[in-house]
Amino acid sequence: MSPDDETLWIALQRREARPGLLYGVVTQGVYCRFGCPSRLPLRRNVRFFAGEGAAEEAGFRPCRRCDPRGDRAALQAEAVRATCDLIEASEAMPPLAVLAARAGYARHHFLRLFREITGLTPRAYAEAVKARRLRAALAAGERVAEAVAGAGFGSESRVYEQPGRLLGMTPGAARRGGAGESIRHACAPTPLGLMQVAMTEKGICRIGFGPDEETLLGELALRFPQARLEPGGAAMAEALAVVVAFLGEPRGALSLPLDLRGTAFQHRVWQALTEIPPGETTTYSALAGRLGMPKAVRAVASACAANPVAVAVPCHRVVAKDGALTGYRWGLERKRALLKREQEGRGPS
C-alpha cells in the first residue's frame, strides 16, 4: 500500500472531504465522493481515483447516494428553479402540494429540498417575492394602499405588523426613499485605506472602504436616496474611533449598536458571521451547513456579499473550500490584510 493510499484511506475513515478525489467499491461496482453517507467498505475492496473519468474507465458507475457527478443535484436545482419561476409568476402562493407535484417529489422531500437550495421555505420565498414587489412599487411612488394590494398582501396591517422584516423601514419611509431619516456619516484614514462609518438613530448602518470621500458618500446616498445625510457629531466620532482602533488591534468583536436592513435569511447569515472568532476562518459550505442548509451555499455567499458593515459583521472570515480568498466587496487585498492582522493578533490562548 503506497503512502498516498494510506493517507486517503485514513481520510475516508474519518469522512473527510477530498475535493476532486473519488473512491470505488469493488463489491458494489460504484464510485463515491469522500464523505459519502454509505457504510464504510472494507479496505481491500477500495480503489482510489483522481476523477470521474478514471473511475468510469475502470468500470465503476456513480453512486446514487452521494451523486459524485452531480447529475441528481442538477435535476434538483432545476426543479427548484422552476418552482421559483412559478411562484414569481403567480399572484397568490400556490399550495405546497401543487408545487411538490409539479416538481415530481413527495411533499416532505420537496420542502426539505427547496429549503436546502434556496435557504427558505416556499412560503418564505413567496413572501420575499411580495416584499420585493412592494419595495419596487413604493420606490416608484405608488401610494401605500395600492402598492400593498398590488404586491399581493391581503391588507396593510400585515405589512405594518413587521415593516423591518419586509422592508428594513416603514412602508412610508420606503416610498419616500428613506426621506425623514437622518443618517450621520464620517470618514477616517486607516491602514486599510479610507473608511466611512454611517449611523442612524438606531445604530451603525454602514461601514465601508473607498478611494475618496465623494465616492463613499455617493454609495451611501444610493442606499438611502432620500434620507438626510449629515456629517459627524460626537456619537459619530466615538463610533469611528472604535472601528479605527479595532482595525489596529483586532481582538474580540466590535461592541457597536447596528442598524442592519436585510431579509430574514440575510440576518441569519450575518448573525452566524459574528460568531466566527477573530483569526479564524470558515468556508461558505461550512457556514451553510452550520445554518442547517448545506445546499444553500450560493444563497449564503450572496448574503455575505450584501453585508453593509465591513468588520462589524466579519464576512472577510469566509473563504473558498480550497482556502482561496474570494468574494469580498471591498477588495481581496483588504480581505487578506484583515485576516493577517487578526491571525497575528490572536496571541497565545
N, C-alpha and C positions, 0 to 999 in steps of 0.2 A: 504494500500500500504506500503510495507516494505521500510526502508531507502535505502536499496541496490537498489531496483527497482526504487526509486525516483531518485537516482544518475544516474542510467542507462538511465532513461527517459530524464533527462537534457542533458546527453551526446549525446543521439540520436537527440534531437532537435538542438544541436549545430553542428551536423555532425562530432563529434569527433571519432577518431579511437579507437576501443576497441579490440585489437588482442585476438582471442580465444573465444570471446563472439558473440552471434548472437541474432537477434530478429525475431519473427514470426509475420505475419499479418493475423489475423483470417479470415478477409473477403476475402483475396486473397488466403489463404492456402499456402503461401510461407514463407521461412525464408531468411534473408538477413544479410549481413555484416553491421556493423555500418559504416555510411558514404555512404550507397547505394544512387545512384542518383535519385531513385524513389521518388515520392511525399511522404511527411511525413504522416504516418497514424494517426488516432485518438488514443489517449492513451488507450481507453477502448478496442481497437482491437489489442493491442500489448502484446506479451508474450516474455520473455527473456529466453535464453538458453545458457548453458555453452559449447556447442559444436554441431557439425552436427548430431551426433548420437542421442542426446536428442531431437533435433528439429524434426528429421525424425521419431523418435519413437512416438512423439506427433501428427504425421500425416501431417507435413509440408513438402513441396518439395523445392528444391533450387531455388532461384530467378535467372532469366535469365539475368538480367541486371548487378548485382554485382558479380555473379558467385561465391558464397561462398565456394563451393567445389573445385574450381579451375579447373574444367573439361574443360571449354572453353579455359581458359588460357593455359592449357597444349596442347590442339589441336592447338592453335595459335602458341605457341612456337615451336611445331613440324613442322608446315608448314613453319615457318621462317627458322628453322634449315635446312629443306630440300632445301629451296631456296638458302641458303648459300652454301650448298654442291654443288648445280648445278652451281652456279657462280664460285666456286673454280675449278670445273672440266671443265669449258668452256674456250676456248681460247679467245673468244670475249664476251662482255657483252650481254646476251640475252635481247630482247626487254621487257620492263616493262609489256606490255600486256600479253606476253607469261608467265612471272613469276607469274603474278596475276592469270591467268587462271589455271596454274598448281597447285597453292596453293588453288584454289577454292574460291577466293574472288574477289569482284569488284576492279577495278584498283585503285581508290582513297582510298578505305578502306585498301587494301593491302599495299599501300605506307605508310599510317599512321601507320599501324600495324608494318611493318618492322622497321620503324624508332623508334617507341616506345620501341621495344625489343632490337634492336642492337645499337641504338644511331646514326645510319647512314641511309642515303637513299640507295637503292640497287646500284645506280651508284657509290656513295661514297665507298660502301663496295667493289665493283668490283675494284675501283681504289686502295684501300688498299691492295687487293689481288695482284694486279700487282706490287705495290710498294714492297710488301714482296718478291715476286719472283725476282724482280730486286735486292734487297738487298742481297738475297741469292746467286744470280749469280755473283754479284760483289765481294762478300766475298770469293767466290770460285775461283776468279782470272780471270773470263771471261773479255774480252775486252768490253769497254762500249757499242760500237755499237751492238755487238752480244747480250749482256745482255739486252739492251733496246728492241731489236726486239723480243728476246725470252720471255720477260715478257709481251709482248702484247701491248707495246706503239708504236704508229704509226711512231714516229720519235724521234730523240734525242732532238729536240728543245722543245718538250713537257716536257721532264724531266728537261732540263736546265732552263726552264722558272721559276719554283719554286722548286729548289732542296731541300730547307729546309723543305718544306711541305711534300715531299715524303720521304726523306732520313735523314733529320737532318744535311746534309752536301752535298757537291757536289758529283756527281757520281764518279769522280776520287778519292776523299778522301774516299768514301765508299769502293771502290775497294781496296784501299791501307790500309783499316782497320784503318783509321784515320791518316795515315802517312802524314807528312807535317804539322800537327797541333802541337802546343806547349801547354801543359797543366801544369800549376804550381799547386803545392799542399803543404799543411802544416797541421799539427796536433796540437791539444792542449787539455790538460785535462779540463774537465768541470764537473759540479755537476751531469751530466747525463752520465759520462764516457768519454772515449777518442773520440774526434770528428775530422773528416777530412773535410777540405774545399778545393775544386779544382776549377781552374779558367782558362778559355780560354781567348783569347784577347777580346771576346765579353762580358764575364761576368761569374758568378758562374755557373758551370755545375754539381757540386755535393757537397752535404753536407750530411755526413753520420757518423754513430757511429759504433764502433767496439772494439774488445778486445785488439788489438795492432796495431802498425803502419804497420807491414808486411801484416796483413790481409786486412787492409784498402787500402793499395797500390795495393794489388792483385786484389781487387774488381774494383778499378779504371782502372787497366790495362785490365781487362776483358771487360769493357765498351768501352775502346779506345785501342785496342790491338797493333796498330802500331803507336800510337801517341808518341810524345816525352814528357816524363814525367819529369818535372824539379822541384826541391824543391824551395819553398818560394819566396822571393822577397819582396820589400817594399809594393807593392799593395796587395800582398797576406797576409802580416802581418796585414795590415789595415782591410781587409775583415774578417780575422779570429777574430780580436779583436771586430769587430762589432757584429759578431754572438755570441761570448762568452758573451759579455755584454748583448745582448738580452736575453740569457738564464737566466741571473741573474735578469733582470728587464724586463719581457715580456709585454711591453706596446706598443700599435700601431702595425705597421708592419715593417718588415725589408726593408729598402730602399737600396737594392743592385741590381746592374745590373745582370740579369740572362741570361744564355745561355741554354735554355731548349730545348731538342730534343725529339719530340714525334709526334704522329699523330694529325690531326686537332681536333679530338674528345678529346684526352687526354689534349690538350691545353685548350679546353673549360672547362673541369673539373678542371684543375689546376687553371685557372683564377677564377672560382667560389669559389674555396677553399680560395684564398687570400682575398675574400670579407667577410669571416666569422670573426667577431671581436674576439680579444683575450678574453679568459674567457667564450666564448660561444661555444656551440656545435650544430651540426645538425645530421641528420641521412642520410644514403645512399639513402633511398627512397625519403626523402625531397630534397636532393641535385639533384636527378634525376628529380623530379618534377619541381624544380627551373629552370632546363635546358630545360624544356618543353618536357621531355621524361620519363614519370613516370614509364614505364615498363623496362627501361634500367638500373635497379638497379645493376645488375651484371657487366655490362659494366662500370658503374661509379665506382664500388668497384675496378675493375681491374685497372682503370686509377689511382685511389688513390694509389694502391699498386705499380704502376710503377713510382710514383713520385721520382725523383732522388735527390731532395733537401729538406731534412728534415728541419722543422721550417720555412724556407722561403716560401714554399708552404705548409701550415699547414694541412696536411692530418690527423694529430692527432686529429683535432677538429670534426671528423666524427665518430659517434658511431652507434651501432646497434639500432634497433627500440625500444628495451626494455632498452636501456641505457648501455648495456654491452660494454666493451672496446674490440673490435675485430679488427683484420686485420691491424696490424702495423708492417711494415717490420723491424723496429729497436727495437722491443720488447715491450710487453704490459706494463712492469714496467716503461719504459721511457715515454710511452704514458700517463700513469697515473700521472707520475711526472710532465710532461709538462702541463697537464690540471690543476693540483693542483696549480702549480706556477702561471699560468695565472689567475685562478679564485681568488687566494689570492691577486694578484697584481692589480686587477681591481679597487679597492678602490671605493669611492663614485662617482656617476656620476654627 
